[in-house]
Amino acid sequence: MKISTEIQSAARYIGMEKAVEAVAKAGFDAFDFSLFDMARYDYQKKCVKEIDTPLRGNEYLAFSRKLKQIANDNGIFCNQSHAPFPSYVPEIAGYLKRAIECTAEAGGSICIIHPMNDASVQENAEMYWNLLPFAKACGVKIATENMYDWDTAENHATPAACSDEKSFIEHLEKVNDPSFVACLDIGHGEMKGLDTSSPALIRALGKHLQALHVHDNDCWHDSHELPGTMGIDFPAVCAALKEVGYKGFFTLESDMYILNNRRDDPELGLKEMAQTARKYAALCE
């Protein structure tokens, strides 16, 4: 099984170009193109931040091709991307087709686009139906992801779009398109208050499951830490992936690992992440 990782955590310190190169040198097979700065939302000010990045300018496709070339020069490639969110913000929704374009130009085959957390299955389906013809023309699949809301008073997660087996399958079956697939966020599947687990979600999704966001937590909060460092039973997760014959990448979204432990040496952090990903990926084969 091939392994990949998001590049945003390393890019904070060394930029996206060097992050792609560092991912390759660390031992990953591919990179997950983080597109958040294209339209990063400020939840306090309720607006999209103005960030100095080529992803927001007219040169976004050229920049995506540049990352693809850096990856190719270093023996890796882009396997998937992550579009900006939250999708319910109109300005961010306006960037989702750009995210699909960037995915295609970078060489990725799947673009993860969050559902709108509190929208109905019908409303989310309409959002994806609007995007799918464009995605198909670009040769890119769209993956939806299991989400959650947070109850501040009770201090735990609460259900949102795709957060459990029933909701996830309802979304997939409503859209009913082979270019619309599932990305399971392992950490989200293990949060207190959602009454599910990632192994249960994996078994329910079966052939729909074509992408992963892999990270660890305390089975309560959305910690985005390195697998094996907190509370999730990863041997059980890997056993479920093996059981359903998962054929996709083992893609880390452990973006807090570098921030919390290796901000002074992101390259070392990526090497440690690659070693961990390789260990667990082997259990899925």
N, C-alpha and C positions, 0 to 999 in steps of 0.2 A: 504494500500500500504506500502510495506517495504521500509526502508530508508538505504542508505549506503553512504560512503564517501571515497575519496582517502586518502592514508596514508602518502604520501610523505611530506606534509606540517608539520605534527607533527613529522615525523621521522627525519627531519632536526635537531631537538632539543633533542629528546628522543630515537631515534633509532627505527627501524621497529618493533622489538618485543614488546617494550613498547607501540608503537603507536597502534598496533592491540588491545592490552589490554585496552588502553585508549579509543579507539573507542567504544568498548563494554561498558565500564563503563559510557560513555557519553550518551548512549541510542540508538545507531545505531543498526540495525538488521544485518548488514553485512559490509564488507570492500572491497574497490576497490584496488586491488594489483597494486601499482605503480612500474613499472619495468624500469623506465628511467635510473637509475644508471647502469643497465646492459650494456648500450652502450650510454652514454650521449654525445651528440655532442657539440663540441666547434665551434660555428659559425664563430668566428674570426680567429682561427687557422686552421679551416677546417679539423678537425680530432676528433676522439673519445677520450674523456678524460680517463685517468687511475684513477679509483676510487677504493678505498679499500672497496669492498663489496662482500659478498658471491655470489651475482648474476653474477659476472664476473668470478668466479673460478669454480673448478670442483665440488664443494659442492652445486651448485645452487638448485638441486632438494631436497636435504636434508634440505636446508634452507626453501624452499617453504613448505615442509611438517611440519617443525617446526612452521611456522606461522599458518598453518592450525590447528595444535594441540593447540596453544595458543588461537586461535579463538574459537575452540570447548570447551576448558576449561572455556571460559568466556561467552559461550552461543550465539556466533555469528558464521558467516561463510564468506567465500569469494564468492561474487556474480559475479564479473567480474575483468578484469585486463586491464592495459594500456601498450601496447608494446612501446619500444623505437622508436624514430623518429629523423629526417626525413627519410622516407622509401626509398628515392632515393639515399641515401648514401650506397654504396655497403657493407661496413663493418657493418653498422646497419642492413641492409637487412639480413646479415648472422646471426643475433641474433634473428630473428623473430620466427623461429621454437623453439628456446630456450624459448622465451616468452610464446609460446603456451604450452610447456611442464610445465613451472612454473605455469601457470594458472590451468592446470589439477591437478598438485600435490597439489596446495593450495585449490582445491575444486571448483574453478570458472568454470562457464559454458560459458562465453563469453570473448574473447580477442579482445579489440579494437586495430586495426592496421590502422594507417593513410594511406590514398591513397597518391600517389606521387602528390603533388600539381599541377604541370604543365604538367603532362603526359596525354596522350589521354585516353579515356575510354578503348580502346583496350589494351593499355600498362598496365593500372591498373588492368584490368581483368586478364591479364596473370600473374601478380604478385600474385593475390589472387588464381587463379587456381593452381599455383604451391604450395601454402600453404594449400589449403583446404583438400587434401587427408590426410596429416599429422594431421591437426586439427581434422578431423573426427575420425581418429584412436585414438586420445587422448580424444574424447568425448567433444570437445570444438567447439563452433561456433565462426566465425570471424565476427566482426562488422566493417564496414567502417564508416567514420565520415566526416561531412561537414567542409571543410577547407577554408582558405582565403590567399591571398597575400596582400602586403602592398605597396601602391604608396606613396613614401616618398615626392615627389614634391607636390602632391595633399593632402597628409596627411589623407588618408582614406584607407579602405580595398578595394581590387579588387577581382573579381571572381577567384576561383580555383576549384579543383576537389570537386564535391558534394556540392558546396556552395549555390546552389539554387535548387528549386524543380526539374527542368528539368535534370540538371546534376546528382543529387542524384539518381533519378529514372533510368536514363540511366545506371549508374554504377551497380545498383542492378539487373536490367533486363539483362545486358550483362553477368554478372557472372551467374545468373539464377541458384542458388543453395539454398536449404532450410537452409543450414548451413552458409549462407552468409546473414547478416542482417544489420540493420541500427542502429547506435548510433547517436542521435542528440545532438550536442553541442549547448545548449540554447544561450550561450553568442555569439558564432560565428554567429548564425542565426539572430542576432540583430545589427550587425555592419554596420556603415555608409559605403555606396558604394556598398553593395551587393544586394540591391533592393529586399529584401525578409524579412520574419519575422519568428520567431520560430513557432507561431501558423499556419502559412501557410505551413511550412515545415512538421509539425506534421500531418496536414490533408492530405497532399500529400503522405506522407510515409505510413500512415495507418498501416496495419498489418506487414509491414517490420520493423517498429520501435520496437526494443526490448531492447534498452539501452539508458541511458541519461548521459550527463555531464551537470550538473546544476550549473550555476553561474550567477552573475549579472555584468552589465557594464553600461556605460553612453550612450549606443546605438551608440557608435563610436569606442571606443578602447576595446581591449581584456583584461579586468581588472581582471577577475576571483575573483570577490568579492562575499560576502554573499548575497543570494537572499533577495530582499526587501530593500537593502541599496543604490541602485543606480537607474537606469532609466528603466529597463525592466518591462513590465506589467505582473507580474507573475500570477495574477488571470486569465488573458486572456490565458496564456500558460497552466495553469492547466485546464481551461475549454476545451481547444483543446484536451489535453490528455484524459480527461474524455469522450469527444465526440467520439474519435476513439477507446475507450475501451482499452487504454494502460494497459498492464498487467505486465510490468517490474518494476524494482526498481527506486526509486527517488534517484539518486546518485549525491551527491555534488562533484563538482570539483572547489570549492571555495578556492583554495589553497593559495591565497593571504591574506585571512582573518586572519589566524594565523600570517603570516609574518608581516602584517601591524598593527595588533591590540593585539595579544596574544602570541608573541614570548617568553615572560617571564612566561607564564602559558598556554601551549598548551592544557592541559587537560580542563581548563575552556573554551578555544576557541572551543574545540570539543563539549562540552556540549551546548554551545550557537548555534553551527551549527546544532546539532541534534534537538534542539527545533525548529529551523527555518525550517529544512527539514520536520519535523513531521507536522508542521502547513500547509505547502504547499501541502504535500502529501495527507493530508486529503481532500483538495479541488479537488483532481483528482479522488476521489473514487465515 
